[in-house]
Amino acid sequence: MKAGNLMKWIENLFRKLGFFFFRLILRNKHVQLPLNASKFKKILLLRYDVLGDMIVTTPLFNVLKSKLPNVEIHVLGTTRNVGLLSYDNRISKVLCYEKTVSSLMKIRREAKAEGYDCILPLVFNKSTNAGLWANWMGGSKTVKIGWTNSWRRELYKSLYNAQIPSIEAPGDKMTMSQIIVYFACKSFGWKYSSDLVKLSIVLAPKHEQFAHEYYYQFKEHKTVLINVSAGKVSREMPVDTVSTLIKLLTDTYPHCVVLLNATKQDTDKAKHLESQFPGKVQILPYSPDVLNFCALVKLCNVVISPDTAIIHIASTFDIPVVGLYKNSEHHCKEWGPQHSKAILVHPDEETGEVRTIQHDKIFSAFQELNNRFTFI
């Protein structure tokens, strides 16, 4: 046996032994789908990732409250995304994982006290981890559902009470919001329709007021919001690209003002760009409340951004988007703008890095989008 094949065999052996151990400890009993939720009181959604993932999950909140009006919907999130739910009356309780051992133990105690009837792990790209999370948060009587495939179906019997074959998830045809709603419909036996999938973010009056007071100064202008931050250099537009893009925008559309969104670590970059175009460029005000940021995005006329949460915020409020995405049609379909007012721009180079996209390509996409929807 070749060394590579031997290591693969050993890896699979340890995986099977691990799942055998889980089966002995967890003792999850198989249940038939669709579930009968007539006696359910509480359902927990696992969304222990980032802001964009929480936004694309919001259509499920509507579906669950509509189909199961008497069931409490709880959500496990993180410090990076739970702020989105601060005023969302569809959610009865929010648990927050703070990425510490103490918070891990705290949320487990809270979950055990709640006694969830069902847990839906919505982090689909890591089904094993999702199953472990579901068992950490749920008891032996909690129904835990996951995606699976033919070669892991037997292994996942230890982690999940019910499994939906991944072949039934047409990911190449659906956005992530649609996949999430489809997953719930398959779990509970509801008829799936794309009409069920509607993004929604609940803002309080104070958030709307915050945004209106800021935008009052631009009442005679249109606003173009450019996101200069993406977390990785390879996914961001270089300063020179943004600078040239701003010049093209402000020269071609004299009545437009460019707003810059930047994280704290990119503040210097944003200030440099602002200084180049006095009176034509402003940096968005910082707020620790993510809903204030959502309200600001809601009132702009168009967004230009790499693949980040701001694209999903814009989609929620039907704001046109020029999205910069790596060269992957599958990824763009799942995680691209969840609405039709968008044009996606891809890099030409084989590296597939957003930073290589040229300003003229972005500007051409902007003009094409404006010709379609006339926002400037």
N, C-alpha and C positions, 0 to 999 in steps of 0.2 A: 504494500500500500504506500503510495506517495505521501510525502510529508504533509502537503497541503490537504489531501483527502483525509489523512489521519487526524489532523487538527480539527477539520470540519466534523468528523465522526465524534471526536471527544467533546467538541462544543455542543453537538446535538444531544449526546448522552447526558451531559451535565444539565442541559435545559430540561430534558425529560425527567431527570431525577428531581430537579427543582419543582417542576409542576406536580410531580407525584407527592412531594412533600406538602405543597400547597393544598392538594386535594385532601390529604389526611387532616390537615389543620383547619382549613376553611369550611370544608364539607358543604359546598354549595350544591343544592339539589336542582336538577334540571326542571324547568317549567316550560310550558308550551306557549308559543306566540300565536295570535296576539294576546296581550295581557288583558285581563278583566280588571279594570281600575275602579269598579263600582264601590269597593271598600277601601280604596286608597285615601289616605289623609294628607300625606306629605311626600313630595318628590324632590330629590336633590339633583341639581345639574352641576357637573364638574367642569369648571372653566378656569383651571389653575394656570393660566398663561398670560397673555398680554391684552392690551386694549382693543386692537383690531379684532381679535378672536371673540371678545365679548360683544362687540358691535354686531358681528355677523350672526350671533346667536339670538339677538333680540326678536326676530320673527317667531322663534319657538315660544317665547313668552306669551305672545298673542294666541298662538295655537293652543297651548296648554290651558290658558285661562278660559278660552272659548269652549274647548271640549270638556274640560274638567273644572268647572267654575267653583266647586266646593273643595278643591284640593289645594293645599298650600304649596307654592313653588319656592324652594330655597336654592341658593346658588353659592357654590364655593369658588371664590376668586382669589386674586392676589392683590398686593398693594399697587400693582400696575394697572388694574382694571376695575376694582370694586367701586371706585368713585363714580363710575358711569351709572351706577344703580342707586345713588343716594336718594333720589326722589321718585323712584320707579315703584308705583303702587301695585304692579303685577307681581312683584317679588315680596314674599312675606318675611324672609330673613336672608341676610348675607353673611357668610362666613369668610374670613380672610386668612389665607396662608401667607405668613410673613417671611418664609424661608429660614426659619429658625426651629430648633428642636422644641423649644417651649411652645411656639405657636402650633407646631405639628401635633403636640400632645393636647393642646387646648381645643383645637377644632375636632379632634377625635372624641374628646369628652362631650363637646357640644352635640356632635352628630349622634353619638350613642344615646344621649338624653332625648333627642328628638325622635329616634326610632323610625327612620325613614322606611317607607313601603317600597320605594323604587329609587334606584340611582341610575342616571344616564350619564356615562362618561363621554364627553364631547371632544376630547383630544384624540382624534382618530388616527393620527400618524404614529402613535406609540401605544398600541393596544395592550401590551403587557403591562406597561406602567399605569395605564388607565385602569386596568383590572385590579392592580395592587392598590391604587388610590380608592377605588370603589369598595374594596374589602376593608380598607383602613377606616373608611367613613361609615360603612354599613354593617349591620349585624347579620346573623345567620338567616334571619327571616326576610332580609331586604333583597328584593329582586334586582340583580345587576345585569345590564344588557350591554353587549359589545358587538362590533363588527368582527368578522373572522374570515378565514379562508380555509380551503380544503385541507391543507397540510398542517394547519395549527388548530383545527376544530377540536380534536381530542385533547390537545394540551390546554386549550382555553376553557374546557369544561370545569377545570379547577377554580378558575377566576370568575366565570360568569354563569348565571343561572339560565340565560338564554342568549343565543347568538344569531345575528343576521348575516348571512353569507355576503362577503364583500363583493361578490359578482353581481349582487343585486343593487349595488351602489354605483350608478352611472356617473362616476366622477368626471369623465371626459365630456359630459354633456351638461353638467350642473355647476352652479356656483356653490361655494361652501354653505351659504345660507340655505340654499335649496337642499343640499345634502343633509344638513342638520334636521330640517323639517321632515324630509323624507324618512330619515332614521326614526323619528318619533312616530310617524304615521305607520311604519312597518311594525313598530313595537306594540302599538295599541290597536291596530286594525282599522285605522282611519284611511279614507281615500285621499291620496296625495294629489295636490294641484299646485301649480306654480303661483296661483292667485293667493295662496296662503302665505306666501313669502313676502313680507313687508318689513323692512328695517325701520326701527323706531327708537329714538332717544328721548327720554322724558326730562325736560328742562323745567326749572322753577321760574316764577316771574323775575326773581332777582338775577338770574342768568340772562334772560332776555333783556332786562334793563341794562345790565353791564355792557352787553354788545351794542345796544342801540345808542347808548351814551358815547361809546367809542366811535361808532360809524357816523354819528351826526356831523362830524367835521368833513365827511366825504360826500355830503348830500348832492353836490354838483358833479361828482365823479363816479366812474365805475372802478371796481377794485379787482385786482388780480392777485391772488394769494399764492406765493411760491414757497414751497417747503424746502429749506436748504439743509435739513437734517434727516438722516436715515439710520444712524447708529453705526454704519460701516462706511469707510471711505469709498469702497468699490460700488456702493449703492447710491452715492450722492453725486450731485452735479458739482464739478469743480467751480471755484470762484470765478474764473475767467468765462466759463460757459454761462453762468448766471448773469454776470455783468453784461455780456454781449446780448443775452436774451432780454434783459431789462431795457437796454438801449433800443433794441428793435421794437419792443412793445410800446415804450413811451414815445418814440418817434412816430410810429405808425398810428398809435391811438393816443393823441395828446390829452384826452380827457380821462385817461386811466391813471390810477395810482397803484403802485406795486406794494403789497404787504409781504413781509418776510416772516415766516415761522422758523424759529431756531431754538434748539435745546441750549441749555446753559453752556455746554462745552463748545458750542458753535456761535456764541455771542460775538466774539471778535470778528468772525467771518461776516456775520450779518451787519455789524457796525461799519465794517469796511465798505460793504456794498451800499449801505445807507449814505455814507459820506460821499460816495461817488455821484449820487443823484439827489442832491438836496431838494426837498419839496416834492419829489416824485416817488420816493421810497420811504416806507416806515416799517419798523420792527413791531410785530404784534406785541401787545402788553402781556407780561407773564402773569399767570394766576395759578395757585396751587390746586384750584378746583377745576378738574378736567371738563366739567359741564360749562364753565365760562368759555373755555376754548371751543367747545362744540358750538356754543351760541355765536362766537365770532365767525366760525366757518360757515354757519348757516346764513349769515348776512353778506358774505362776499359774492362776487359775480361768477368767478371761475377759480378753479384750483389747478396748479401745476405741481406735481409731486412724484417722487419715487414711490415704490411699493411700501406704503406705511399706513398707519391707522387713519390718517387724515383723509385718505381716499374713501374709506368706509364712512367716515363722518359726512363727507360731501355727498356720497351716494344716498345716505339717509335723508338728507334735506334736498335732494334732487338738484344739487349744484353741479354744473358741467365740470368734467375732469380731463386733463391731459395727464395720463399716467405713464411713468417711466418704469418699464419692467424688463427683467432679464429674458433671454431667449428661451422661453418654455411655454408653449401653447397650453399645456395641461395646467401649469401653475397659474397662468393668466386667467384661464376659465374659472378655476376654483377661487382664486384670491384677487381677481381684478375687481374693478368697480361693479357693484351689484345693481347697476342701473344702466340705461341705454345712452345717457348723455356723456359719452366718454370716447376718447381715442387713445389707444395705447401705442407707445413708442418703444421700439426695441433697438438694442445696439447692433451695429453691423459686424463688429469683430467677433471672432470665434470664442473669445473669453466670455462673452455674454454679460459684461459688467456695465452697469448703468452709467458709470462715470465716463465711459467712452462715447456716449451719445452726444452728437454735436448740436450746437445751439440752433442751427438752421433747420434741422429736422424737428426739433421741439417747436420752433416758431411756426413751421408749416402745419404741424398738427393743430396748433392753437388756431390758426387762421381757418383751417378746414372746419374745426369745431364751431367757431364763431359763425361761419357761413351757414351751418346747419341750424344753430339755435339762437343766434343774434343776441349775445349777452353783453357785448361791448359796443 
